[in-house]
Amino acid sequence: MTRGNQRDLARAKNMKKQQELNKSKQSTDGLTLTQRKERDAQVMRDKQIKKEMEKEKSKNKS
């Protein structure tokens, strides 16, 4: 009941997968931490404004 090279192939596949995951984590669009925080905060403010507008619109319909 030997596994042959199945274990080695699985290790190689997993190593390749981990390298791909690390590559995607490292790309931060060239932004610093503060720039990223500002961008995310602006997105959240926009979402909040949109939600409030939808709430007002539904309130006016009633």
Stockholm file with secondary structure:
# STOCKHOLM 1.0

chainA/1-62         MTRGNQRDLARAKNMKKQQELNKSKQSTDGLTLTQRKERDAQVMRDKQIKKEMEKEKSKNKS
#=GR chainA/1-62 SS CCCTTHHHHHHHHHHHHHHHHHHHHHCCTTCCHHHHHHHHHHHHHHHHHHHHHHHHHHHHHC
#=GC SS_cons        CCCTTHHHHHHHHHHHHHHHHHHHHHCCTTCCHHHHHHHHHHHHHHHHHHHHHHHHHHHHHC
//
